[in-house]
Amino acid sequence: MSKIKKTVIASQSCYLAFFFLIPFLLTSCASSENVAKASASKSPPDWVVSGISAAYPKSAYLTGIGRRADKKSSELEAINELVSVFGQTVTSSSDTSQRMKRAEKEGLVSYSQENELDQNILREVNQNDIIAVEIPQVYESQKEARWYALAVMSREKGSQIYSNMLQKNENEILSIKKQIKSDKDPNTLLNFSRLDFAEEIALVNEGYYKRLMVLNPVEAQKFASITSSASLHKEKSEMASKIPVCVSVDSDNDGRIAKAFQEVMSSYGFNTTLGTNERYQISCKNHFVHSESGDKKTKFCEYVAECALIDTFTGETLVPLSVTGREGSQTSENAEVRAKQKITQKIKSDFAKGFEKYLGK
């Protein structure tokens, strides 16, 4: 092959190689440009440096900043810092009462709002505490081995949400009071439970009103006369004083068991009696069986207590309680005393919880 031909072929090969290299060179340049952009984006945002965000100014937003070693802790700290302006901290997700959850599901009250916070956060906090709260930005500082999180609440959005919730909850409180007033016999345990729920709603509303006062004082003035929890508590106490509860306990010579029931009911404001003509009665039948160990050194007392709070008008058992067990001591008398102590402990714990469950808490 001639030198001229070889030169031509070599030139063509170089040209073709360069031609095919162009896309790769362009890609390489683009990659370099992207790396530069990525590096630039990793620089700390303004709120990390100065504590103030240009995108979320104080005039339009409440803000909180978290600074922790992990992302989740940083977000929780940011939320806590934000809600601290209302004089509170976020609480556990289990703090919401069951009756409030049911009422919200039925559309009767407003207690929380759907949001886009991370599920790991939502599992740990009461959603009532994080209404209108968002975490739009996080930043990881590898140099400091620390995460930064920005929590924000729009004043406009928050004001609208809280105003709507306040009004809806107040409507439900007024509906409950109207329902009680129209009842032929208003002084019942059912109506007491309704008032107790109304008081809980009012407590929630007072928290919302406090937040609205921070977000938008002018808008908050529209709700200055909402029903107070204090007024409902007073109504509830007055109603309880008009609902006597009879306590009837057998095999209770020292009155220890009856006293335990009386303490539980009086903590709610109810008057207890020893009569038998009351609508609401607590009946407790106790059975004690004595025995001893094979060597006769230890005396035992097996006990069974079948108790219940009953509505004699309807025949309904409102709060049942069954207690069984065995206690031992050097004497039969002491063994029975210990058995009664166990029964009273269960009354003060399990019966009290049962009554709360009846109220719907």
DOLO-969064 format. One line per field, with one value per residue: residue number from 1; x, y, z of N, C-alpha, C in turn. Coordinates in steps of 0.02 Angstrom, whole numbers, padded with zeros to 5 digits. Atoms other than C-alpha are relative to their C-alpha. Layout:
<atoms>
figu	c(NUM:...)
nu	c(X:...)
nv	c(Y:...)
nw	c(Z:...)
cau	c(X:...)
cav	c(Y:...)
caw	c(Z:...)
cu	c(X:...)
cv	c(Y:...)
cw	c(Z:...)
</atoms>
This chain:
<atoms>
figu	c(1:2:3:4:5:6:7:8:9:10:11:12:13:14:15:16:17:18:19:20:21:22:23:24:25:26:27:28:29:30:31:32:33:34:35:36:37:38:39:40:41:42:43:44:45:46:47:48:49:50:51:52:53:54:55:56:57:58:59:60:61:62:63:64:65:66:67:68:69:70:71:72:73:74:75:76:77:78:79:80:81:82:83:84:85:86:87:88:89:90:91:92:93:94:95:96:97:98:99:100:101:102:103:104:105:106:107:108:109:110:111:112:113:114:115:116:117:118:119:120:121:122:123:124:125:126:127:128:129:130:131:132:133:134:135:136:137:138:139:140:141:142:143:144:145:146:147:148:149:150:151:152:153:154:155:156:157:158:159:160:161:162:163:164:165:166:167:168:169:170:171:172:173:174:175:176:177:178:179:180:181:182:183:184:185:186:187:188:189:190:191:192:193:194:195:196:197:198:199:200:201:202:203:204:205:206:207:208:209:210:211:212:213:214:215:216:217:218:219:220:221:222:223:224:225:226:227:228:229:230:231:232:233:234:235:236:237:238:239:240:241:242:243:244:245:246:247:248:249:250:251:252:253:254:255:256:257:258:259:260:261:262:263:264:265:266:267:268:269:270:271:272:273:274:275:276:277:278:279:280:281:282:283:284:285:286:287:288:289:290:291:292:293:294:295:296:297:298:299:300:301:302:303:304:305:306:307:308:309:310:311:312:313:314:315:316:317:318:319:320:321:322:323:324:325:326:327:328:329:330:331:332:333:334:335:336:337:338:339:340:341:342:343:344:345:346:347:348:349:350:351:352:353:354:355:356:357:358:359:360:361)
nu	c(00043:-00041:-00003:00055:00062:-00003:00010:00071:00037:-00016:00036:00071:00010:-00003:00061:00055:-00009:00018:00072:00033:-00019:00035:00053:-00030:-00029:00056:00026:-00049:00007:00063:-00008:-00039:00043:00047:-00038:-00010:00064:00013:-00043:00026:00062:-00015:-00018:00056:00050:-00004:00027:-00051:-00053:00023:00061:00057:00011:00029:00059:00052:-00011:00035:00064:00051:-00008:-00035:-00051:-00040:-00058:-00028:-00070:-00015:-00045:00038:00053:00062:-00006:-00003:00068:00039:-00022:00025:00072:00005:-00018:00055:00060:-00015:00026:00068:-00006:00009:-00044:00038:00013:00003:00058:00051:00036:00067:00050:00036:00064:-00016:-00015:00063:00040:-00030:00015:00071:00008:00032:-00050:-00064:-00053:-00065:00003:-00048:-00058:-00048:-00060:-00026:00037:-00038:00018:00071:00011:-00025:00030:00072:00011:00030:-00054:-00038:00045:-00027:-00074:-00034:-00073:-00014:-00072:-00049:-00068:-00049:-00069:-00046:-00057:00019:00036:00062:00057:00039:00069:00039:00072:00035:00073:00026:00048:00065:00029:00015:00058:00060:00013:00021:00066:00049:00004:00032:00071:00030:00002:00048:00066:00013:00012:00068:00046:00003:00037:00069:00025:00011:00056:00063:00013:00050:-00038:-00067:-00051:-00015:-00071:-00010:-00009:-00063:-00054:00004:-00030:-00071:-00029:00002:-00055:-00062:-00001:-00014:-00072:-00034:00014:-00039:-00067:00003:00009:-00065:-00042:00026:-00020:-00070:-00002:00041:00040:00064:00045:00013:00051:00066:00014:-00013:00055:00015:00015:-00062:-00002:00016:00072:00026:-00019:00047:00063:-00009:-00003:00068:00040:-00021:00027:00071:00005:-00024:-00019:00005:-00053:00022:-00054:00008:-00061:-00047:00014:-00036:00017:-00059:00015:00048:-00035:-00038:00048:00020:-00056:-00002:00057:-00003:-00051:00036:00051:00063:00015:00016:00046:00006:00070:00012:00051:-00031:-00002:-00066:-00021:-00060:00010:-00061:00009:-00065:-00001:-00065:-00006:-00063:-00033:-00066:-00051:-00005:-00030:00045:-00035:00024:00071:00015:00067:00016:00054:00033:00042:00038:00026:00024:00040:00060:00054:00059:00056:-00007:-00026:-00065:-00061:-00042:-00070:-00008:-00065:-00007:-00066:-00012:-00068:-00010:-00050:-00020:-00029:-00006:00068:00055:00024:-00046:00006:00060:-00016:-00040:00045:00040:-00045:-00008:00063:00003:-00049:00030:00053:-00030:-00034:00039:00068:-00008:-00013:00063:00046:-00026:00017:00071:00006:-00023:-00068)
nv	c(-00059:-00060:-00043:-00048:00035:00011:-00064:-00015:00046:-00021:-00062:00017:00035:-00052:-00040:00041:00008:-00063:-00008:00042:-00023:-00062:00010:00015:-00062:-00041:00032:-00013:-00071:-00006:00031:-00046:-00056:00024:00008:-00067:-00021:00040:-00026:-00065:00010:00027:-00054:-00008:-00051:-00060:00010:00036:-00048:-00058:00014:-00034:00025:-00049:00031:00004:-00058:00001:-00036:00044:00068:00018:00047:00033:00033:00055:00014:00063:00046:00038:-00039:00003:-00040:-00070:-00021:-00005:-00060:-00058:-00005:-00021:-00070:-00040:-00001:-00030:-00068:00005:00020:00072:00045:00054:00055:00067:00013:00038:-00044:-00016:00045:00041:-00031:-00055:00031:00023:-00058:-00030:00045:-00009:-00068:-00043:-00048:-00004:00009:00004:-00012:00039:-00038:00038:00015:00068:00047:00012:-00054:00006:00055:-00018:-00061:-00010:-00040:-00062:-00047:-00019:-00027:-00052:-00001:00034:-00002:-00007:00005:00029:-00008:00042:-00025:00056:-00026:-00002:00062:-00024:-00016:-00060:00004:-00062:00010:-00063:-00002:-00060:-00036:-00002:00067:00019:-00039:00027:00067:-00005:-00032:00051:00051:-00030:-00007:00067:00028:-00038:00024:00065:-00013:-00027:00055:00044:-00034:-00001:00068:00011:-00043:00026:00065:-00002:00006:-00019:00021:00071:00014:-00011:-00071:-00018:00018:-00049:-00062:00013:-00005:-00071:-00033:00018:-00038:-00070:-00004:00000:-00065:-00052:00005:-00028:-00073:-00027:-00001:-00050:-00065:-00012:-00004:-00054:-00026:-00029:00056:00035:-00037:00026:00059:-00018:00020:00072:00034:00016:00065:-00012:-00003:00068:00040:-00019:00033:00072:00011:-00010:00058:00058:-00006:00017:00070:00043:00069:00044:00050:00057:00050:00049:00028:-00056:-00023:-00062:-00050:-00015:00007:-00052:-00063:-00004:-00022:-00068:-00044:-00006:-00039:-00068:-00036:-00031:-00045:00034:00016:00070:00014:00071:00018:00049:-00026:-00043:00028:00030:00039:00041:00061:00041:00061:00029:00068:00016:00070:00008:00066:-00004:00041:00068:-00001:-00043:-00061:-00056:-00003:-00030:-00025:-00008:-00050:-00016:-00061:-00014:-00068:-00034:-00061:00018:-00047:00040:-00019:00036:00067:00006:-00001:-00052:00016:00064:00012:00065:00006:00064:00010:00033:-00031:00041:-00034:00044:00009:-00006:-00069:-00039:00022:-00032:-00071:-00007:00011:-00061:-00051:00012:-00019:-00074:-00023:00011:-00048:-00066:00000:00027:-00028:-00070:00001:00021:-00057:-00045:00031:-00012:-00070:-00004:-00027)
nw	c(00000:00006:-00058:00005:-00019:-00072:-00034:00007:-00044:-00069:-00013:-00006:-00064:-00053:00004:-00026:-00072:-00032:00009:-00049:-00067:-00017:-00050:-00065:-00026:-00022:-00060:-00053:-00020:-00036:-00065:-00041:-00018:-00050:-00062:-00027:-00027:-00060:-00053:-00020:-00035:-00066:-00046:-00047:00016:-00041:-00067:-00039:-00015:-00039:-00038:00033:00068:00045:00031:-00051:-00044:-00064:00006:00029:-00025:-00062:00019:-00051:00030:-00038:00013:-00034:00035:00050:00033:-00037:-00061:00021:00018:-00062:-00035:00037:-00016:-00070:-00004:00030:-00042:-00065:00000:-00027:-00070:-00008:00038:00031:-00045:00029:00044:-00037:-00046:00024:-00028:00048:00019:00045:00064:00029:00019:00060:00056:00016:00025:-00050:-00025:00035:-00049:00034:00072:00038:00022:00038:-00040:00005:-00041:-00062:-00045:-00016:-00048:-00066:-00026:00003:00060:-00021:-00014:00060:00051:00044:-00003:00055:00000:00071:00016:-00047:00025:-00035:-00001:-00011:-00038:-00070:-00016:-00030:00043:-00015:00027:-00006:-00007:00012:-00001:00033:-00041:00035:00001:-00069:-00024:00031:-00028:-00070:-00002:00020:-00051:-00058:00013:00002:-00067:-00040:00022:-00031:-00072:-00005:00016:-00059:-00052:00022:-00007:-00072:-00022:00025:-00031:-00053:-00063:00020:-00048:00008:00014:00071:00010:-00033:00047:00055:-00024:-00009:00067:00020:-00035:00036:00062:-00018:-00016:00065:00031:-00034:00028:00067:-00007:-00020:00060:00046:-00027:00021:00073:00027:-00057:00022:00014:-00063:-00038:00019:-00042:-00069:-00044:00006:-00063:-00037:-00034:-00070:-00008:00010:-00059:-00053:00016:-00010:-00072:-00025:00021:-00039:-00069:00003:00020:-00055:00018:-00057:-00005:-00041:-00002:-00054:-00030:-00005:-00068:-00016:00050:00040:00072:00018:00000:00063:00052:-00015:00019:00073:00024:-00026:00038:00056:-00028:-00016:-00069:-00008:-00055:-00018:00012:00054:00045:00050:00069:00013:-00058:00004:-00038:-00003:-00040:-00016:-00027:-00028:-00021:-00038:-00001:-00029:00030:-00029:-00067:-00040:-00021:00041:00011:00065:00013:00071:00004:00063:-00006:00061:-00010:00061:-00002:00038:00010:-00016:00044:00064:-00014:00034:-00040:00030:-00014:-00036:-00031:-00031:-00030:-00033:-00020:-00064:-00043:-00056:-00058:-00058:-00028:00049:00000:00040:00070:00027:00006:00060:00057:00009:00026:00072:00032:00002:00049:00066:00008:00012:00065:00056:00003:00021:00073:00032:00001:00052:00065:00009:00020:00069:00003)
cau	c(00000:00066:00116:-00017:-00156:-00096:-00095:-00273:-00335:-00248:-00326:-00498:-00476:-00427:-00576:-00695:-00621:-00641:-00819:-00867:-00779:-00883:-01035:-00921:-00833:-00999:-01061:-00902:-00924:-01105:-01056:-00926:-01056:-01180:-01047:-01014:-01200:-01214:-01067:-01144:-01312:-01227:-01180:-01284:-01447:-01474:-01577:-01435:-01310:-01415:-01569:-01680:-01756:-01787:-01914:-02010:-02004:-02058:-02197:-02286:-02223:-02182:-02021:-01916:-01744:-01679:-01496:-01463:-01351:-01491:-01628:-01777:-01715:-01678:-01855:-01932:-01825:-01877:-02062:-02037:-01952:-02094:-02236:-02144:-02205:-02378:-02310:-02310:-02210:-02265:-02340:-02352:-02467:-02558:-02622:-02776:-02932:-03030:-03193:-03108:-03042:-03214:-03299:-03175:-03201:-03388:-03360:-03423:-03262:-03096:-02944:-02806:-02765:-02683:-02507:-02356:-02234:-02126:-02215:-02077:-02122:-02310:-02293:-02213:-02317:-02496:-02562:-02658:-02490:-02428:-02577:-02518:-02335:-02223:-02039:-01997:-01807:-01673:-01486:-01349:-01181:-01056:-00920:-01015:-01094:-01260:-01432:-01526:-01716:-01829:-02008:-02132:-02313:-02399:-02489:-02625:-02650:-02641:-02767:-02891:-02873:-02888:-03037:-03130:-03088:-03138:-03307:-03341:-03297:-03399:-03549:-03530:-03521:-03682:-03764:-03720:-03789:-03949:-03968:-03950:-04072:-04204:-04189:-04336:-04215:-04054:-03964:-03904:-03735:-03759:-03779:-03635:-03525:-03587:-03540:-03373:-03340:-03396:-03270:-03133:-03181:-03178:-03002:-02946:-03029:-02941:-02776:-02829:-02884:-02716:-02628:-02743:-02703:-02519:-02552:-02689:-02752:-02887:-02962:-02949:-03063:-03208:-03193:-03167:-03335:-03322:-03382:-03249:-03194:-03213:-03398:-03429:-03333:-03446:-03601:-03533:-03497:-03673:-03748:-03643:-03704:-03882:-03844:-03835:-03751:-03797:-03654:-03704:-03565:-03587:-03458:-03377:-03386:-03256:-03325:-03155:-03223:-03371:-03254:-03148:-03301:-03352:-03179:-03185:-03359:-03329:-03175:-03300:-03414:-03547:-03631:-03637:-03772:-03807:-03990:-04071:-04190:-04065:-04063:-03877:-03813:-03644:-03668:-03523:-03542:-03389:-03351:-03208:-03152:-03022:-02898:-02726:-02562:-02520:-02413:-02551:-02425:-02499:-02680:-02755:-02903:-02969:-03080:-03203:-03280:-03417:-03456:-03547:-03613:-03792:-03925:-04081:-04197:-04130:-04056:-03892:-03725:-03619:-03456:-03423:-03281:-03228:-03084:-03014:-02860:-02784:-02688:-02591:-02539:-02505:-02688:-02852:-02901:-02744:-02764:-02940:-02878:-02749:-02883:-02990:-02839:-02816:-03000:-02991:-02834:-02926:-03073:-02962:-02872:-02980:-03152:-03091:-03025:-03189:-03287:-03174:-03205:-03392:-03372:-03287:-03114)
cav	c(00000:00173:00300:00420:00291:00248:00430:00453:00300:00360:00531:00456:00345:00494:00591:00447:00421:00604:00602:00457:00537:00697:00625:00558:00724:00814:00689:00712:00901:00884:00766:00888:01025:00916:00876:01061:01094:00952:01020:01192:01123:01043:01209:01248:01342:01514:01452:01337:01480:01622:01538:01638:01572:01691:01568:01561:01736:01761:01878:01737:01581:01511:01413:01292:01220:01051:01006:00824:00678:00590:00651:00592:00670:00831:00839:00806:00943:01064:01026:01046:01213:01274:01222:01290:01463:01401:01352:01164:01016:00873:00725:00538:00474:00368:00522:00545:00475:00338:00436:00585:00471:00395:00564:00629:00475:00506:00687:00762:00848:00902:00842:00821:00852:00743:00799:00744:00720:00565:00411:00384:00553:00524:00362:00454:00612:00659:00724:00856:00936:00949:01024:01133:01092:01046:01005:01073:01065:00959:00973:00847:00919:00780:00891:00910:00736:00822:00840:01004:01012:01161:01149:01282:01331:01453:01587:01599:01412:01382:01520:01447:01270:01320:01433:01292:01167:01285:01316:01132:01080:01220:01162:00987:01053:01153:00999:00894:01025:01038:00849:00844:00987:00901:00739:00703:00651:00748:00683:00513:00430:00436:00624:00638:00548:00668:00819:00739:00724:00903:00958:00863:00947:01117:01082:01043:01202:01306:01241:01287:01460:01488:01443:01553:01699:01679:01655:01784:01883:01972:01808:01734:01870:01788:01641:01736:01677:01490:01370:01352:01187:01266:01302:01125:01051:01148:01084:00908:00920:00987:00844:00714:00780:00743:00563:00455:00285:00147:00035:-00136:-00256:-00418:-00504:-00335:-00315:-00176:-00084:-00090:-00147:-00028:00116:00076:00092:00252:00328:00290:00364:00516:00560:00602:00698:00565:00543:00363:00292:00128:00127:00012:00127:00217:00197:00161:00025:-00054:-00232:-00338:-00517:-00588:-00770:-00822:-01002:-01043:-01186:-01227:-01304:-01487:-01443:-01324:-01182:-01075:-01024:-00983:-00882:-00908:-00766:-00726:-00553:-00530:-00345:-00230:-00055:-00078:00035:-00035:00061:-00028:-00182:-00146:-00189:-00035:-00087:-00270:-00326:-00502:-00534:-00703:-00762:-00838:-00761:-00844:-00795:-00867:-00844:-00860:-00684:-00608:-00711:-00640:-00463:-00486:-00553:-00398:-00288:-00370:-00343:-00158:-00137:-00209:-00094:00060:00005:-00107:-00042:00138:00096:00009:00164:00271:00148:00167:00355:00321:00382)
caw	c(00000:-00047:00084:00020:00041:00217:00264:00200:00295:00454:00437:00410:00563:00671:00609:00644:00816:00857:00789:00901:01050:01041:01135:01270:01286:01299:01427:01525:01524:01577:01716:01776:01774:01873:02002:02021:02045:02170:02267:02267:02327:02476:02548:02704:02674:02749:02897:02951:02947:03018:03091:02972:02811:02666:02595:02760:02837:03018:02962:02872:02962:03132:03122:03223:03189:03246:03260:03300:03253:03157:03043:03146:03308:03216:03147:03318:03394:03257:03289:03476:03452:03342:03458:03610:03556:03609:03779:03750:03685:03574:03665:03635:03499:03630:03723:03615:03700:03614:03618:03534:03398:03372:03368:03240:03132:03139:03086:03250:03304:03233:03326:03197:03016:02884:02844:02747:02890:02889:02956:03084:03158:03151:03250:03395:03413:03449:03283:03378:03418:03240:03150:03004:03042:02895:02875:02702:02716:02797:02782:02825:02875:02851:02922:03086:03079:03111:03034:03025:03002:02972:03037:02980:03005:02888:02987:02854:02836:03023:03060:02937:03004:03187:03154:03067:03203:03343:03263:03229:03406:03483:03379:03451:03630:03603:03526:03679:03798:03696:03698:03888:03913:03809:03908:04024:04161:04133:04289:04227:04208:04020:04023:04145:04018:03883:03988:04028:03841:03811:03941:03849:03685:03771:03837:03659:03596:03727:03660:03483:03539:03621:03458:03356:03471:03424:03238:03213:03365:03264:03202:03377:03448:03355:03475:03636:03703:03664:03799:03934:04009:04182:04156:04093:04239:04357:04268:04275:04462:04495:04395:04488:04656:04597:04549:04706:04692:04814:04873:04936:04990:05086:05198:05230:05418:05428:05275:05190:05021:05020:05060:04906:04793:04879:04850:04664:04640:04752:04647:04508:04627:04655:04822:04882:04995:05083:05029:04902:04809:04699:04510:04509:04624:04654:04709:04772:04831:04918:04956:05071:05095:05228:05225:05290:05235:05267:05417:05479:05497:05357:05346:05176:05119:04944:04886:04748:04727:04596:04581:04460:04437:04379:04306:04390:04271:04117:04201:04112:04192:04164:04247:04291:04406:04453:04573:04626:04717:04874:05018:05156:05333:05505:05555:05460:05512:05437:05279:05257:05290:05153:05036:05066:05034:04864:04824:04870:04765:04614:04646:04649:04490:04381:04432:04412:04238:04197:04245:04135:03993:04022:04007:03840:03885)
cu	c(00044:-00003:-00059:-00065:-00002:-00014:-00074:-00042:00010:-00039:-00074:-00014:00001:-00064:-00060:00005:-00021:-00076:-00038:00015:-00040:-00055:00028:00030:-00054:-00029:00046:-00005:-00063:00005:00039:-00043:-00050:00034:00009:-00065:-00016:00041:-00027:-00063:00011:00023:-00060:-00049:00002:-00024:00047:00053:-00024:-00060:-00061:-00005:-00033:-00064:-00059:00010:-00044:-00069:-00056:00001:00027:00051:00035:00056:00026:00071:00020:00044:-00036:-00060:-00065:00002:00002:-00069:-00044:00020:-00026:-00074:-00009:00016:-00056:-00059:00013:-00025:-00071:00002:-00010:00054:-00043:-00006:-00004:-00063:-00056:-00043:-00071:-00051:-00037:-00064:00012:00015:-00064:-00041:00028:-00015:-00072:-00015:-00031:00048:00061:00056:00070:-00011:00051:00058:00050:00065:00019:-00038:00035:-00015:-00072:-00014:00018:-00035:-00075:-00014:-00035:00053:00033:-00044:00033:00076:00028:00075:00022:00074:00038:00069:00047:00069:00047:00061:-00015:-00031:-00066:-00052:-00034:-00069:-00036:-00074:-00034:-00075:-00022:-00051:-00070:-00034:-00020:-00061:-00065:-00019:-00027:-00068:-00055:-00009:-00034:-00076:-00035:-00006:-00049:-00071:-00018:-00014:-00072:-00052:-00008:-00042:-00075:-00032:-00016:-00061:-00067:-00019:-00049:00032:00073:00055:00010:00074:00015:00012:00063:00058:00001:00033:00075:00036:00000:00056:00067:00007:00018:00074:00041:-00008:00040:00073:00003:-00006:00066:00047:-00023:00018:00071:00003:-00036:-00046:-00067:-00051:-00020:-00055:-00070:-00021:00012:-00053:-00019:-00010:00065:-00004:-00019:-00076:-00032:00018:-00047:-00067:00003:00000:-00070:-00044:00018:-00029:-00074:-00012:00027:00015:00000:00057:-00021:00052:-00013:00068:00054:-00010:00033:-00012:00058:-00016:-00048:00035:00040:-00045:-00020:00054:00003:-00056:00003:00053:-00030:-00055:-00065:-00007:-00020:-00044:00002:-00072:-00007:-00049:00029:00000:00066:00025:00065:-00011:00064:-00012:00068:-00008:00071:00000:00068:00025:00068:00048:00003:00029:-00038:00033:-00025:-00074:-00013:-00072:-00009:-00060:-00025:-00045:-00033:-00036:-00024:-00035:-00059:-00048:-00065:-00060:00001:00022:00069:00057:00049:00074:00005:00070:-00001:00072:00005:00073:00005:00057:00015:00030:00004:-00068:-00052:-00024:00045:-00003:-00060:00010:00040:-00042:-00041:00043:00010:-00063:-00004:00050:-00028:-00057:00029:00036:-00048:-00071:00003:00012:-00064:-00050:00022:-00018:-00074:-00011:00023:00070:00049)
cv	c(00062:00041:00049:-00032:-00012:00063:00019:-00042:00020:00062:-00014:-00034:00049:00041:-00037:-00009:00063:00011:-00040:00021:00061:-00011:-00012:00061:00045:-00026:00014:00071:00009:-00029:00045:00057:-00021:-00008:00067:00025:-00037:00025:00066:-00008:-00026:00053:00013:00055:00057:-00011:-00040:00049:00054:-00013:00033:-00024:00054:-00026:-00003:00055:-00003:00034:-00044:-00071:-00001:-00053:-00030:-00037:-00054:-00014:-00063:-00046:-00041:00040:00002:00043:00074:00027:00008:00062:00063:00011:00026:00074:00044:00005:00030:00072:00002:-00020:-00074:-00038:-00055:-00058:-00066:-00009:-00036:00044:00017:-00050:-00037:00034:00059:-00027:-00023:00058:00034:-00043:00007:00071:00049:00054:00000:-00002:-00002:00013:-00045:00045:-00046:-00012:-00073:-00046:-00016:00054:-00008:-00055:00021:00060:-00002:00047:00066:00054:00028:00024:00058:00005:-00040:00004:00002:-00012:-00035:00007:-00043:00031:-00058:00022:-00001:-00066:00016:00013:00063:-00008:00066:-00018:00068:-00009:00067:00033:00000:-00067:-00023:00035:-00029:-00068:00005:00033:-00050:-00053:00026:00003:-00068:-00030:00036:-00021:-00066:00008:00025:-00054:-00047:00033:00003:-00068:-00015:00038:-00028:-00067:00007:-00004:00015:-00028:-00076:-00008:00009:00073:00027:-00014:00048:00066:-00008:00005:00072:00039:-00015:00040:00073:00010:00002:00068:00056:-00001:00031:00077:00033:00004:00054:00070:00018:00012:00062:00026:00028:-00055:-00035:00034:-00025:-00058:00013:-00025:-00074:-00030:-00020:-00068:00009:00001:-00069:-00044:00015:-00033:-00075:-00017:00007:-00059:-00061:00001:-00019:-00072:-00045:-00071:-00042:-00051:-00054:-00056:-00049:-00027:00054:00035:00067:00055:00019:00000:00054:00068:00010:00023:00073:00050:00010:00046:00073:00041:00034:00048:-00033:-00010:-00074:-00009:-00075:-00024:-00049:00026:00044:-00034:-00036:-00034:-00038:-00059:-00041:-00058:-00034:-00070:-00015:-00072:-00009:-00072:00009:-00047:-00068:-00001:00047:00064:00061:-00006:00037:00026:00009:00047:00009:00060:00013:00066:00030:00064:-00011:00059:-00039:00017:-00041:-00073:-00011:00001:00048:-00014:-00065:-00005:-00068:-00007:-00068:-00006:-00037:00034:-00045:00041:-00051:-00013:00008:00071:00044:-00018:00033:00075:00013:-00009:00062:00057:-00008:00021:00076:00029:-00006:00050:00068:00003:-00022:00028:00073:00004:-00020:00057:00051:-00026:00011:00072:00010:00026:-00049)
cw	c(00000:00063:00001:00024:00075:00039:00000:00049:00073:00018:00011:00067:00058:00002:00030:00075:00037:-00002:00053:00072:00022:00052:00070:00031:00028:00065:00059:00025:00041:00070:00047:00025:00055:00068:00033:00032:00065:00058:00027:00043:00071:00049:00045:-00020:00050:00072:00045:00025:00048:00045:-00029:-00072:-00043:-00031:00049:00051:00063:-00004:-00025:00028:00072:-00020:00061:-00034:00047:-00021:00039:-00044:-00053:-00023:00041:00063:-00015:-00017:00062:00039:-00034:00015:00071:00008:-00027:00048:00068:00004:00027:00073:00011:-00038:-00030:00049:-00038:-00041:00037:00045:-00021:00028:-00055:-00023:-00047:-00070:-00035:-00025:-00062:-00061:-00023:-00026:00048:00025:-00045:00051:-00031:-00074:-00034:-00020:-00033:00038:-00007:00049:00066:00052:00023:00051:00071:00031:-00004:-00058:00015:00012:-00063:-00057:-00036:00002:-00059:00011:-00073:-00018:00055:-00032:00042:-00006:00016:00041:00075:00024:00034:-00054:00024:-00032:00013:00003:-00008:00007:-00031:00045:-00032:00001:00070:00027:-00028:00030:00071:00006:-00016:00054:00063:-00009:00000:00070:00045:-00018:00034:00074:00010:-00015:00059:00055:-00017:00010:00074:00025:-00021:00031:00058:00068:-00016:00045:-00002:-00013:-00075:-00015:00034:-00047:-00059:00020:00009:-00068:-00024:00033:-00034:-00065:00014:00017:-00064:-00033:00033:-00023:-00070:00002:00019:-00060:-00049:00023:-00020:-00075:-00026:00055:-00021:-00013:00065:00040:-00016:00045:00074:00048:-00008:00070:00035:00033:00074:00012:-00008:00059:00058:-00011:00014:00074:00031:-00019:00042:00070:00002:-00022:00056:-00025:00064:-00002:00048:-00005:00057:00022:00004:00067:00018:-00051:-00046:-00075:-00023:-00005:-00065:-00057:00009:-00021:-00075:-00024:00024:-00037:-00061:00025:00018:00074:00005:00061:00015:-00010:-00057:-00052:-00056:-00069:-00012:00064:-00016:00046:00000:00048:00008:00030:00023:00024:00033:-00002:00032:-00035:00034:00070:00047:00025:-00037:-00012:-00066:-00002:-00075:-00005:-00071:00013:-00068:00010:-00066:00018:-00047:-00005:00011:-00043:-00064:00010:-00030:00051:-00034:00009:00039:00031:00034:00025:00035:00021:00066:00038:00059:00056:00057:00032:-00056:-00005:-00043:-00074:-00033:-00009:-00064:-00063:-00014:-00027:-00076:-00038:-00006:-00050:-00071:-00013:-00020:-00067:-00056:-00004:-00023:-00075:-00037:-00004:-00052:-00070:-00014:-00024:-00073:-00007:-00030)
</atoms>
